[in-house]
Structures are given as structure tokens and as C-alpha cells.
Amino acid sequence: MSPFAFAVAAAAGNVVGALVVVRHLRRGLRAIDACLGFGAGFMLAVTVLGVLPQVLKGTSNAALYVLAGYLAVHLAQHVFTPHFHFGEETHHLSPSAGWSALLGLTLHTFFDGVAIASGFLVSSSLGTLLFLAVLLHKLPEGVTIASVIVAGGQSRAQAVGGAAVLGGATILGVLLTDFLQPLAQHGLALSAGVTLYVAASNLVPEFQAKRGWLTALAFFGGAVGFFVTERLLAAWLQP
């Protein structure tokens, strides 16, 4: 399996999410919003049960890289970026808000690609699981950046272009992991921290305030979905 092909497929999710915003596809936005809980549950399960065991049995300072990945995303998205949250932006913003959000998201999307490539270095199963975890948050990520850029008064073409930049960063993450030894060695640990942040600190807060059983079921369903997918991959990929 080619990590590059998986990265291209994941990157396309950014563009699809942006197109839903610029074309005002309200039904599509509701469907993507419903995926937030499932994606968060799936990503948490992949990180805790799939990635961290692999990372922590490696180098002695692997946990430090996990923490570094987590802190780096917080720094990029909530310290250097003045306005950021996952989901559709409905308020008017300054023109600079969209571009600062784009910069803040680029680091995280780069490590989406690193995660996919690093996962495949361990096994096809882990690489595929990480691809699915990345793909599940690519759609709301595309919605986020496109709506922030539009809310800042930029054009719809610029909004889609911003989403394409995020997708390109994911592809770049895969390519550089193949060529840079530090990324190949520590990329999985860094990506674990990044993925943990996106799931627990970005996605979960977006639906925590919502009432009703549907969101909770989606969240727990995402965790269950990890176990089901893992078993299916084990049966499919067995020699």
C-alpha cells in the first residue's frame, strides 16, 4: 500500500469540506457536524490503543515527543492564532483571521501526513487506521478553514485554495517522512501528540455543549468503530 495515495485521499477531504461551505450545502454541513463525535472517538482509540503502545516501546524519550507534539499544536492554534475553533464560522472576522488560522492548521495537517507515513512504517494495519483517523477530521477541517476565510471577506476561490494548502501540507508530511530520518524515527510519537490534541482538545469541546444522546452515541460509536475496523483489517491483511 502506498502512503502517498492515502495522503492524497485524505487531502481531498479538506477540499470537499471547503466546497460544502462555499456552495452552501446545509445538508452536507449537518452530516459533517454529525461526524465530529464519531471522528473524535475513533481518533482517541487509534491514538491510545494503536499508536501509543508502539511509540512507548521504542526510545526512552518517546513520551517527550508525544508531549512536544501536543504542545506544538496548542501553540500554533491557540497562542499564535487569535481566532480558532473547529466547525463552521458564522461571525464576521478580520481579513487576517483566515490566514492566521491557515498557518495554525498547517502544522497539524503536516503531521497528519507524518502520521500516515509513520504508521505504514510499522504495519499496513496501523497505517490504514491512522489514515481513517485523519480522514474523519479532514472534512470538518475543510469546513473550518473555508468558513473562516469567507468570514474574513475573502473569496470562495480563496477559501477552497486555503483548504488545498492544508491538503498539500499533509502530502508533504508523507513525502518528507520518507526522506528525513528524524521524522521517520520520531514522527509517530510526535503525531501521537498531535492526534491526541486534535481529538481531545479540538473535536471533543465542539460537541460537549450539545445536549441529547445522538452526539454521545456517535462519540462512543467512534471508539467501537476502531475495534471493528482493527478486526476487519487483521482478517483482510493476514498472510
Stockholm file with secondary structure:
# STOCKHOLM 1.0

chainA/1-239         MSPFAFAVAAAAGNVVGALVVVRHLRRGLRAIDACLGFGAGFMLAVTVLGVLPQVLKGTSNAALYVLAGYLAVHLAQHVFTPHFHFGEETHHLSPSAGWSALLGLTLHTFFDGVAIASGFLVSSSLGTLLFLAVLLHKLPEGVTIASVIVAGGQSRAQAVGGAAVLGGATILGVLLTDFLQPLAQHGLALSAGVTLYVAASNLVPEFQAKRGWLTALAFFGGAVGFFVTERLLAAWLQP
#=GR chainA/1-239 SS CCHHHHHHHHHHHHHHHHHHHHTTCHHHHHHHHHHHHHHHHHHHHIIIIIIHHHHHTSCTTHHHHHHHHHHHHHIIIIISCSSCCSSCCCSCCCHHHHHHHHHHHHHHHHHHHHHHHHHHHHCHHHHHHHHHHHHHHHHHHHHHHHHHHHHTTCCHHHHHHHHHHHHHHHHHHHHHHHHCHHHHHHHHHHHHHHHHHIIIIIIHHHHHTCCSHHHHHHHHHHHHHHHHHHHHHHHHHCC
#=GC SS_cons         CCHHHHHHHHHHHHHHHHHHHHTTCHHHHHHHHHHHHHHHHHHHHIIIIIIHHHHHTSCTTHHHHHHHHHHHHHIIIIISCSSCCSSCCCSCCCHHHHHHHHHHHHHHHHHHHHHHHHHHHHCHHHHHHHHHHHHHHHHHHHHHHHHHHHHTTCCHHHHHHHHHHHHHHHHHHHHHHHHCHHHHHHHHHHHHHHHHHIIIIIIHHHHHTCCSHHHHHHHHHHHHHHHHHHHHHHHHHCC
//
